[in-house]
Amino acid sequence: MVHSEIYMRTAGNGPSLMVLHGFLANSSTWEIFAAYVEQYFTVHYIDLPGHGQSPSMSAWTTLNELAEIVQDFLHSRNITSNSGL
């Protein structure tokens, strides 16, 4: 279940770090954090479906389905070793 339309921006250099926004937010939540952490990590900023620059899904999505979407999305980009916030 890969959703190629999910918005993700990658910046920085170092070990991989995925940051996810909270409910009703988007990846811009992390802008203040970015300047510091991108010095030490390759940071992957993602907008979940229906948030920020990612389109909405046609049906209601559960938290488990969102977790699967993120996992599939990372695997589709060969991001296999990752920390998360």
N, C-alpha and C positions, 0 to 999 in steps of 0.2 A: 504494500500500500504506500508507494512513494508519491509524494505530492510535490512535483517539480516547481510549482508556482509559489512555494513558501519563500518568503523573503529571508535571506541570510546575508550578512556582511561579515567579512573576515578581515582582521587587522592585527598588527603586532608581530612579534617574533618570539619564539620559545615553545615550551610545551603547550599542548592544546587545552583550551578552556572554553566551555560552552556556558553562556549566560542566558537565562530565560526570564522574561518579564512576568509580572503578576497578572491577576485577573483584571480585565479592562485596561490594560496598559500595553506598551509595545517596547521594542528594543531601544528606543531613545531614552528609556528609564536609566540606562547605563552610561549616558554621555559623560557625566562628571567622573565616574569611575574609570572610564576608558583611558584617559590621559596617563594615569598611573600604571594600570595593569598591563597595557599594551607594550610597556617597556620590558616586561618579563614573560609574557604569554602570547601565543597566537590565539586571539579571542574570536569566537564565533557568536555573533549576535543574531538571534532568530526572532521573527514575528510569527507567533502561532496563527493558525487559520482564523480569519475574522478579526485580526488585530493588526494595527499598523499598516504595513504595505503588503500584507498577505491577504488574498481574497478569502471570503467566507466559504464555508463548505455548504453543500445543498441541504444537508440534514443535521440534526442536533448531534453534537459530538461529546462523548464522555471523557473524563480525565484519563481513563485507560487508553482510549483511542488517541488522544493527544500525545500520550507517552509513546505509543506505537508510531505515530507520525514522526515524532522527533527522532526516535531510534532508527526508523527506516531512512529518514532524511540524512542522518549522519552516515549510515552504512552506504548510501548511494554516492556519497562524496569521499568514501574511504577514510573517514575519521574514525579510527578504531580505538585509540587511546585518548581519553578525554577526562578532564575534571569538570565539575559543573557548579554553578551558583544559581 
